[in-house]
Amino acid sequence: MPKVVDHEERRRELAEAVWRIVRRDGIDHASVRAVAAESGWSSGSLRHYFPTQDALLGFAMELAYRRFIGRLEKIDTAAGNREVLRSFAHEMLALDDDRRIEAAVLLSFLPRAMVEPSLHELERLGTRELYDGISRVLVAAQEAGELRDGVVPLTAARRLIALVDGLNIHHGLGPDELTAADMVEAVDQQLDALFV
């Protein structure tokens, strides 16, 4: 009887091998050969699933993003608009090992996405989805009279994402200098500037 292969599980295994290499050695070292060695596969077997390095990197980036979105979907939206945004930001912040790895991987893809069209489009789609999700919460808060005068939801959404990305970068460079508590405080201060 032929062996049943879970192709989606194999693709996830390969993406996780990419994450380990990116986290340990940087994205420039995540070649097909290196990922094959990291996962215990042959390069030929890996190319069956991902014919190019960019296809492999794109899937690894997309899977990290999907895991993040899965966590966002579990946020209790009955908690109020400010608390929803706070929870949203906390899911993006590198506050534990899983989120640190995820943030490091997603941020590592940005320079590559600037020059590789397929990765650029994936990154833009993901970022637009984040902007839209945060903007919807801010619009609801505005309609409920919870926002300060002059807050523009899309602008505020972009600033919140930029703040979180910057915090994750600096935390990744020196977690002793910018602690998890510092990151949470910075997000709270930003929310204080938006909400009455």
C-alpha positions in Angstrom: 0.0 0.0 0.0 1.5 3.4 -1.0 2.5 5.7 1.8 0.0 8.6 2.4 1.7 11.9 2.4 0.3 15.0 4.0 1.6 17.6 1.5 0.4 20.6 3.5 2.2 19.3 6.6 5.4 18.8 4.6 5.1 22.4 3.3 4.7 23.6 6.9 7.8 21.6 8.0 9.8 23.3 5.2 8.5 26.7 6.2 9.5 26.1 9.8 13.0 25.1 8.6 13.2 28.4 6.8 12.2 30.2 10.0 14.9 28.5 12.0 17.6 29.4 9.4 16.3 33.0 9.1 16.3 33.4 12.9 19.7 31.8 13.4 21.6 32.8 10.2 19.6 35.5 8.4 17.4 35.4 5.3 20.4 35.4 2.9 21.3 31.9 4.2 17.9 30.4 3.6 18.8 28.8 0.3 17.1 25.7 -1.1 20.2 23.6 -0.2 20.3 25.0 3.4 16.6 24.4 4.0 16.9 20.9 2.6 19.8 20.2 5.0 17.9 21.8 7.9 14.8 19.7 7.3 16.6 16.5 6.5 15.3 16.5 2.9 17.0 16.3 -0.4 17.1 19.4 -2.6 15.2 17.5 -5.2 12.4 16.6 -2.8 12.2 20.1 -1.6 12.0 21.4 -5.2 9.0 19.2 -5.7 7.1 21.5 -3.3 8.9 24.7 -4.1 10.5 25.1 -7.5 12.4 28.3 -6.5 13.9 29.8 -3.4 11.4 32.7 -3.7 8.4 30.3 -3.8 9.8 28.7 -0.6 10.4 32.1 1.1 7.0 33.3 0.0 5.3 30.4 1.6 7.3 30.7 4.8 6.3 34.4 5.0 2.7 33.6 4.2 2.5 30.9 6.8 4.0 33.1 9.6 1.4 35.7 8.6 -1.5 33.2 8.6 -0.5 32.0 12.1 -0.6 35.6 13.3 -4.0 36.3 11.7 -5.3 33.1 13.4 -4.4 34.6 16.8 -6.0 37.9 15.9 -9.3 36.1 15.0 -9.4 34.8 18.6 -9.4 38.2 20.2 -12.5 39.0 22.2 -14.2 41.8 20.3 -16.7 42.3 23.1 -14.0 43.9 25.3 -14.3 47.3 23.7 -12.5 49.1 20.9 -9.5 50.3 22.9 -9.0 46.8 24.4 -9.4 45.2 21.0 -6.6 47.4 19.5 -4.4 46.8 22.6 -4.8 43.0 22.2 -4.2 43.3 18.5 -0.9 45.2 19.1 0.1 42.7 21.7 -0.3 39.8 19.2 2.1 41.7 16.9 4.7 42.5 19.6 7.5 40.1 20.3 6.4 39.4 23.9 7.3 35.7 24.0 9.5 33.2 22.1 6.9 32.3 19.5 6.1 36.0 18.7 9.8 36.9 18.8 10.6 34.3 16.2 7.5 35.3 14.1 8.5 39.0 14.3 12.1 38.3 13.4 11.1 36.2 10.4 8.5 38.6 9.1 10.8 41.6 9.5 13.7 39.7 7.9 11.5 39.3 4.8 11.0 43.1 4.3 14.3 43.9 2.6 13.9 40.9 0.3 10.3 41.9 -0.5 11.5 45.3 -1.6 13.4 43.8 -4.5 11.5 40.5 -5.3 8.1 41.3 -6.9 6.3 38.1 -5.7 7.4 38.7 -2.1 6.6 42.4 -2.4 3.0 41.6 -3.4 2.6 39.2 -0.5 3.9 41.7 2.0 1.7 44.5 0.6 -1.4 42.3 0.8 -0.7 41.4 4.4 0.1 44.9 5.4 -3.1 46.3 3.7 -5.1 43.6 5.6 -3.6 44.8 8.9 -4.3 48.5 8.1 -7.9 47.6 7.2 -8.5 45.6 10.3 -7.1 48.3 12.6 -8.9 51.0 10.7 -12.3 49.2 11.1 -11.8 49.1 14.8 -10.8 52.8 14.9 -13.8 53.8 12.7 -16.1 52.0 15.1 -14.4 53.8 18.0 -14.8 57.1 16.2 -18.5 56.4 15.6 -18.9 55.6 19.3 -17.3 58.9 20.2 -14.3 57.2 21.8 -11.5 58.8 19.7 -9.9 62.2 20.2 -10.8 65.0 17.8 -8.7 64.9 14.6 -7.8 61.2 14.7 -7.9 59.8 11.1 -8.4 56.0 11.4 -6.2 54.9 8.4 -3.4 57.3 9.5 -3.6 56.1 13.1 -3.6 52.4 11.9 -0.4 53.0 9.9 1.3 54.7 12.8 0.3 51.8 15.2 1.8 49.3 12.8 5.0 51.4 12.3 5.3 51.7 16.1 5.0 48.0 16.6 7.4 47.2 13.8 9.9 49.7 15.3 9.5 48.3 18.8 10.1 44.7 17.5 13.2 45.7 15.6 14.7 47.5 18.6 13.7 44.7 21.0 15.3 42.2 18.7 18.5 44.1 18.6 18.7 44.5 22.4 15.9 42.9 24.5 17.7 44.0 27.7 17.5 47.6 26.7 13.9 47.5 25.4 12.0 45.1 27.5 8.5 43.6 26.9 7.2 45.9 29.5 8.7 48.9 27.6 6.9 47.8 24.4 3.6 47.4 26.2 3.9 50.8 27.8 4.7 52.4 24.4 1.6 50.9 22.8 -0.5 52.0 25.8 0.8 55.6 25.4 -0.1 55.5 21.7 -3.6 54.3 22.5 -3.9 57.1 25.1 -3.1 59.6 22.4 -6.0 58.2 20.3 -8.7 57.5 22.8 -10.5 60.0 25.0 
